[in-house]
Protein backbone atom coordinates (compact mmCIF):
# COMPACT_ATOMS: atom_id res chain seq x y z
CA UNK A 1 0.00 0.00 0.00
CA UNK A 2 1.42 3.40 -1.02
CA UNK A 3 1.36 6.27 1.43
CA UNK A 4 1.76 9.92 0.45
CA UNK A 5 3.92 11.93 2.82
CA UNK A 6 1.63 14.48 4.54
CA UNK A 7 -1.28 12.89 2.64
CA UNK A 8 -3.12 14.57 -0.21
CA UNK A 9 -6.49 16.20 -0.68
CA UNK A 10 -8.30 16.12 -4.02
CA UNK A 11 -11.70 17.78 -4.38
CA UNK A 12 -14.28 17.66 -7.13
CA UNK A 13 -16.12 20.92 -7.79
CA UNK A 14 -18.50 22.35 -10.38
CA UNK A 15 -22.19 22.94 -10.91
CA UNK A 16 -24.69 20.14 -10.43
CA UNK A 17 -24.92 17.62 -13.25
CA UNK A 18 -21.26 17.65 -14.27
CA UNK A 19 -20.67 14.00 -13.35
CA UNK A 20 -18.56 14.60 -10.25
CA UNK A 21 -19.78 11.52 -8.39
CA UNK A 22 -19.11 9.22 -11.35
CA UNK A 23 -15.62 10.59 -11.89
CA UNK A 24 -14.80 10.47 -8.18
CA UNK A 25 -15.53 6.72 -8.12
CA UNK A 26 -13.39 6.15 -11.24
CA UNK A 27 -10.49 8.11 -9.75
CA UNK A 28 -10.79 6.20 -6.49
CA UNK A 29 -10.55 2.88 -8.37
CA UNK A 30 -7.59 4.10 -10.44
CA UNK A 31 -5.64 5.20 -7.37
CA UNK A 32 -6.48 2.02 -5.46
CA UNK A 33 -5.29 -0.02 -8.44
CA UNK A 34 -1.98 1.87 -8.25
CA UNK A 35 -1.64 0.88 -4.60
CA UNK A 36 -2.57 4.12 -2.87
CA UNK A 37 -4.61 4.26 0.30
CA UNK A 38 -7.73 6.30 -0.59
CA UNK A 39 -10.52 7.78 1.53
CA UNK A 40 -13.59 9.16 -0.26
CA UNK A 41 -16.04 11.57 1.29
CA UNK A 42 -18.49 14.34 0.42
CA UNK A 43 -19.97 17.62 1.55
CA UNK A 44 -22.46 18.20 2.98
CA UNK A 45 -21.51 15.24 5.17
CA UNK A 46 -23.83 12.78 6.84
CA UNK A 47 -23.26 14.45 10.20
CA UNK A 48 -25.68 16.53 12.24
CA UNK A 49 -24.98 19.77 10.38
CA UNK A 50 -24.80 18.03 7.01
CA UNK A 51 -28.26 16.57 7.52
CA UNK A 52 -29.59 20.02 8.39
CA UNK A 53 -28.12 21.32 5.13
CA UNK A 54 -29.70 18.50 3.12
CA UNK A 55 -33.09 19.44 4.56
CA UNK A 56 -32.63 22.83 2.89
CA UNK A 57 -32.63 21.22 -0.57
CA UNK A 58 -36.42 21.39 -0.52
CA UNK A 59 -36.81 24.55 1.56
CA UNK A 60 -33.76 26.76 1.22
CA UNK A 61 -35.74 29.83 2.26
CA UNK A 62 -36.32 28.47 5.76
CA UNK A 63 -33.02 29.99 6.95
CA UNK A 64 -31.18 33.22 6.23
CA UNK A 65 -28.12 33.24 3.97
CA UNK A 66 -25.88 33.80 6.97
CA UNK A 67 -27.48 30.88 8.83
CA UNK A 68 -27.05 28.69 5.74
CA UNK A 69 -23.38 29.58 5.46
CA UNK A 70 -22.85 28.95 9.16
CA UNK A 71 -24.26 25.43 8.77
CA UNK A 72 -21.80 24.72 5.96
CA UNK A 73 -18.90 26.05 8.04
CA UNK A 74 -19.87 23.98 11.10
CA UNK A 75 -20.22 20.88 8.92
CA UNK A 76 -16.83 21.54 7.34
CA UNK A 77 -15.09 22.14 10.67
CA UNK A 78 -16.31 18.75 11.86
CA UNK A 79 -15.39 17.14 8.53
CA UNK A 80 -11.85 18.52 8.61
CA UNK A 81 -11.26 17.63 12.26
CA UNK A 82 -12.68 14.12 12.25
CA UNK A 83 -11.87 12.81 8.77
CA UNK A 84 -9.80 14.97 6.42
CA UNK A 85 -6.87 15.93 8.64
CA UNK A 86 -6.52 12.55 10.41
CA UNK A 87 -6.67 10.68 7.09
CA UNK A 88 -4.06 12.91 5.49
CA UNK A 89 -1.84 12.62 8.56
CA UNK A 90 -1.92 8.86 8.01
CA UNK A 91 -0.66 9.26 4.45
CA UNK A 92 -3.97 8.72 2.68
CA UNK A 93 -5.31 10.47 -0.39
CA UNK A 94 -8.63 12.02 0.54
CA UNK A 95 -11.06 12.63 -2.33
CA UNK A 96 -14.06 14.82 -1.54
CA UNK A 97 -17.17 15.48 -3.60
CA UNK A 98 -17.33 19.26 -2.94
CA UNK A 99 -15.41 21.41 -0.47
CA UNK A 100 -15.13 25.12 0.37
CA UNK A 101 -15.01 26.32 -3.25
CA UNK A 102 -18.60 25.12 -3.55
CA UNK A 103 -19.55 27.27 -0.58
CA UNK A 104 -17.96 30.30 -2.24
CA UNK A 105 -19.84 29.55 -5.46
CA UNK A 106 -23.27 28.56 -4.17
CA UNK A 107 -23.59 30.93 -1.23
CA UNK A 108 -21.86 33.59 -3.33
CA UNK A 109 -24.48 33.14 -6.05
CA UNK A 110 -27.15 33.63 -3.40
CA UNK A 111 -25.76 37.05 -2.51
CA UNK A 112 -22.82 36.70 -0.12
CA UNK A 113 -19.28 37.81 -1.00
CA UNK A 114 -17.27 34.80 -2.28
CA UNK A 115 -14.01 36.25 -0.93
CA UNK A 116 -15.47 36.65 2.54
CA UNK A 117 -16.77 33.08 2.37
CA UNK A 118 -13.29 31.82 1.49
CA UNK A 119 -11.74 33.80 4.32
CA UNK A 120 -14.18 32.27 6.79
CA UNK A 121 -13.03 28.84 5.63
CA UNK A 122 -9.35 29.57 6.31
CA UNK A 123 -9.33 26.87 9.01
CA UNK A 124 -9.73 24.21 6.28
CA UNK A 125 -6.58 22.93 4.56
CA UNK A 126 -6.27 23.91 0.93
CA UNK A 127 -6.68 21.01 -1.48
CA UNK A 128 -3.64 19.78 -3.34
CA UNK A 129 -5.87 19.57 -6.40
CA UNK A 130 -9.31 21.06 -7.02
CA UNK A 131 -10.90 19.66 -10.17
CA UNK A 132 -13.60 21.99 -11.46
CA UNK A 133 -15.70 20.06 -13.96
CA UNK A 134 -17.22 22.39 -16.54
CA UNK A 135 -20.35 22.07 -18.69
CA UNK A 136 -23.10 24.43 -19.80
CA UNK A 137 -25.79 25.00 -17.19
CA UNK A 138 -28.49 23.79 -19.59
CA UNK A 139 -26.64 20.50 -20.10
CA UNK A 140 -26.20 20.08 -16.35
CA UNK A 141 -29.92 20.52 -15.82
CA UNK A 142 -30.70 18.10 -18.66
CA UNK A 143 -28.53 15.46 -17.03
CA UNK A 144 -30.23 15.97 -13.66
CA UNK A 145 -33.77 15.86 -14.99
CA UNK A 146 -33.54 13.53 -18.01
CA UNK A 147 -30.62 11.20 -17.35
CA UNK A 148 -31.03 10.92 -13.56
CA UNK A 149 -34.77 11.51 -13.55
CA UNK A 150 -34.50 13.85 -10.56
CA UNK A 151 -36.52 16.95 -9.75
CA UNK A 152 -34.40 20.10 -9.39
CA UNK A 153 -33.87 21.04 -5.75
CA UNK A 154 -33.60 24.56 -4.37
CA UNK A 155 -29.84 24.71 -5.10
CA UNK A 156 -30.27 23.61 -8.74
CA UNK A 157 -32.46 26.33 -10.23
CA UNK A 158 -31.32 27.65 -13.63
CA UNK A 159 -30.65 31.29 -12.79
CA UNK A 160 -28.85 30.38 -9.58
CA UNK A 161 -26.68 27.81 -11.37
CA UNK A 162 -25.69 30.40 -13.98
CA UNK A 163 -24.36 32.60 -11.19
CA UNK A 164 -22.64 29.61 -9.58
CA UNK A 165 -20.95 28.74 -12.89
CA UNK A 166 -19.78 32.32 -13.29
CA UNK A 167 -18.17 32.35 -9.84
CA UNK A 168 -16.43 29.03 -10.52
CA UNK A 169 -15.10 30.44 -13.83
CA UNK A 170 -13.57 33.43 -12.03
CA UNK A 171 -11.72 31.38 -9.41
CA UNK A 172 -7.96 31.37 -9.95
CA UNK A 173 -6.36 29.53 -7.01
CA UNK A 174 -3.13 27.82 -8.02
CA UNK A 175 -4.45 24.38 -7.04
CA UNK A 176 -7.43 24.60 -9.43
CA UNK A 177 -7.47 22.61 -12.64
CA UNK A 178 -10.39 22.81 -15.06
CA UNK A 179 -11.81 19.72 -16.72
CA UNK A 180 -13.96 19.70 -19.85
CA UNK A 181 -16.87 17.52 -18.73
CA UNK A 182 -18.62 17.41 -22.11
CA UNK A 183 -16.77 14.38 -23.47
CA UNK A 184 -17.29 10.68 -22.81
CA UNK A 185 -16.91 9.30 -19.29
CA UNK A 186 -13.62 7.63 -20.30
CA UNK A 187 -12.23 10.81 -21.88
CA UNK A 188 -13.00 12.83 -18.76
CA UNK A 189 -11.53 10.14 -16.51
CA UNK A 190 -8.31 10.20 -18.56
CA UNK A 191 -8.00 13.98 -18.13
CA UNK A 192 -8.52 13.66 -14.40
CA UNK A 193 -6.07 10.78 -14.00
CA UNK A 194 -3.35 12.76 -15.79
CA UNK A 195 -3.90 15.82 -13.59
CA UNK A 196 -3.73 13.68 -10.45
CA UNK A 197 -0.55 11.97 -11.59
CA UNK A 198 1.08 15.36 -12.16
CA UNK A 199 0.05 16.57 -8.71
CA UNK A 200 1.33 13.43 -6.98
CA UNK A 201 4.61 13.57 -8.91
CA UNK A 202 5.11 17.17 -7.76
CA UNK A 203 4.36 16.24 -4.13
CA UNK A 204 6.84 13.38 -4.28
CA UNK A 205 9.50 15.68 -5.73
CA UNK A 206 8.97 18.31 -3.04
CA UNK A 207 9.09 15.75 -0.23
CA UNK A 208 12.54 14.49 -1.20
Secondary structure as UniProt FT lines:
FT   TURN            5..6
FT   STRAND          8..13
FT   TURN            16..17
FT   HELIX           20..33
FT   TURN            34..35
FT   STRAND          38..42
FT   HELIX           48..55
FT   HELIX           56..58
FT   HELIX           60..62
FT   HELIX           65..79
FT   HELIX           80..84
FT   HELIX           85..89
FT   TURN            90..91
FT   STRAND          93..97
FT   HELIX           100..109
FT   TURN            110..111
FT   HELIX           114..120
FT   TURN            121..123
FT   STRAND          129..134
FT   HELIX           137..142
FT   HELIX           143..147
FT   TURN            154..155
FT   HELIX           158..170
FT   TURN            174..175
FT   STRAND          176..180
FT   TURN            181..182
FT   HELIX           185..207
//
